[in-house]
Amino acid sequence: MILIIDFLGRSGRLPANLYMSIFTRAKISAADRFTLSNYLPPNTTYFYGFPAGEDSNFFNTVHPWKEELVAARPLVCAGQHIKVLTFGATNDGTFKENVIPFPSNISESVEGHERNEMIKAAIKNLIPKKSLIMAQPYLDESLRDYFQIDPRITNFVNDKSNIRSYVDSEFLPRVYATFANGEEFNGKEYDGPLPCVIKVASSSSGDGVRICKNWVDFQKAKADFEHLNGVIFIEEFINAVENIGVQFGISYDPNGPMEIIGFNQQFTNENGNYLGGVIDPNKKISALARIYDVLLTKILPKVRAQGWYGVGGMDVLIDVNDKFYFIDPNFRMTAAFAYVYLMRHGEFKSPMMTFMGVFHGNENDFKEKILSVSKLGSANKPMLRIIALTKANGFYKFNAGMFFDSYKDIAPQAKKLIELGVSASTLKRVVEEQKNTEVRGHTVFSKNGKMKKIISFSSSSFRPSS
């Protein structure tokens, strides 16, 4: 069961029954900005979901338990008139307002083609036609009438190989080679520069990204992508000092707003896979105003003209010379959006690092060790803000943000959560990287814990997100 944790939970009390859905929405007035309701028409159904495998020309290897959490994130920021399509475990029937659950048989044990077919059938049974917005829509002809926006438009603007149709080349990394599919990529020789970045054109969360520092990395990427059907290309590696995701909204109303909502900094692993973000209300980046201007005056108007609207994000790298590059389009809600929304609404003042975590234990263990330090359960200064939680077979899985006061506190905070029993790749990576003198994606530490001002990406195992 997923527990949607009240993002305004200030009572200091733990829920009496942990297995009960407790999503208690804050009162959101029509004047509140940056919710999904500000950009999507009334009676929209929003599904933060992706085709599994390679369905609909999209490469996605994310495990279903993560997809259950992902689909629940819009509940935090839906606003007044948006319905959210979630998996059956999200709601046990005690909370019905603006939630449309999938049948409970679409569980985390259902994967691949079977999962896709069950979701497609459920959409036809649950959703009125012309009402659905899906993060990465299915391309089935039989589903087209259920979407507000022609799914071919969303798929086109999200395809990395199409980014040059709406972003000028001066703001993009160079492309060294393009291949029709994995077989062609595996069969052709490459004599271009290293390091380089190999990308599957239609993918997300770094699923289809490999950063190749040497020929060993390159050959491994060939093996990883050999059987893929979609377009693959090789791109310039940017030695960046900042790696950010800019969140934006485009109103469905042609006279409505097209605006920047905020930004987050990104933690990624050595392959470019997204691990988590940092949202810092006080962070200043000198290139940000220029990035925003290019988005608002050059990029987003072109995308709007194609018929797309909603909330989305654009991943951006900034090099040591303050030159910026748009590297990954995400014309859909992103992993950081809900947290950026909360920050814009003044829900937290301290910086936060987001992550997806797992805890193994019984209900009392979870309450005492994890909820006791969350905003829901802590009467003192909380360590965590949990926004979604699932429980199955003694494992609690959750989306959360970890608060910190200064960047030198990130690794100690992460270590404390690990000691409490939280398993999370982001937390583990942060602790490991401090041992190696660097925390990639936001700041750099020396071994004595002192913070350096400039990030060095070249020797860190964290790499720019793509």
ABEGO torsion letter per residue (X at the ends): XBBBBBAABAAGBBBABAABBABBBBBBBAABBGBAAAABBBGBBBBBBBBBEABGGBBBABBAAAAAAAAAAAAAAAEAABBBBBBAAABAGABABGBBBBBAABBAABBEAAAAAAAAAAAAAABBBGABBBABBBABAAAAAABABBAAAAAAAABAAAAAAABBAAABBBBABBBABAAAAAABBBABBOBBBBBBABBBGGAABBBBABAAAAAAAAAAAAABABBBBBBBBBBBABBBBBBBBBBABAABBBBBAEBBBBBBBAAGBBAEBBBBAABBBAAAAAAAAAAAAAAAAAAAAAGBBEBBBBBBBBBAAGBBBBABBBBBBBAAAAAAAAAAAGABABBBBBBBBBBBEBAAAAAAAAAAABAAABABBBABBBABBBBBGGBBBBBBBBBBABAAAAAAAAAAAAAAGBBBAAAAAAAAAAAAGBBBGABBBBAAGBBBABBBAAABABBBBX
